[in-house]
Structure formats: structure tokens, C-alpha cells
Amino acid sequence: MQEKVFLKVRNEVTVLPRILGVVARQGASMESLVVRLADNGHLLDIELYLSAPGGTGQLCKMLAKQVSVLLVEKSVPVAAAPMAV
């Protein structure tokens, strides 16, 4: 099942590759990635839509340990959108 994970991180050059590395090492499948500038460009809001074996609980804990990550929020599982006919 797809889950949404929201991150608030410092806007640093290496932050996105480090986050994506954690996601890859945990074996999660990324469906979507949305990145927005926040706080006059000093912070980034990142939304990840993921499918992970066993859920995203452990993944969120690993992401929270990253130095540049200020906030990690996990939402309820997102149901797949119905296909238009």
C-alpha cells in the first residue's frame, strides 16, 4: 500500500541524495517525489509517496536520524487512485 511521508529539511546540496539513498537502502519503491522551497529558500518541504515492504515506520526512523532533517511526518496509507475509463 502506498504511504505519504512529509519531510522538512535544511536546503543543502547533499540532502536530497542522502534522503533518496536511505529510501533505496530500505527497499522502498518511490511512486512520487514533490520538493518545494520554504522559509525564503532556507528549508525544503519534501513529500514522498512510497510503497515499502512492511510499511514505512522503520524508514521514517532512519530519515529522522539524518542531520539536515528537521521533521518527519507519516500519513495514513493512501488508496490508489481509480483509473479513468
ZIRARA-V244072 format. One line per field, one symbol per residue. burial: I if it has 16 or more other ideal C-beta (glycine too) atoms within 10 Angstrom, else O. A space follows every 50 residues. Layout:
burial: ???
This chain:
burial: OIIIIOIIIOIOOOIIOIIOOIIOOIOIOOOOOOIOOOOOOOIIOIOIII IIOOOIOOIIOIIOOIOIIOOIOIOOOOOOOOOOO
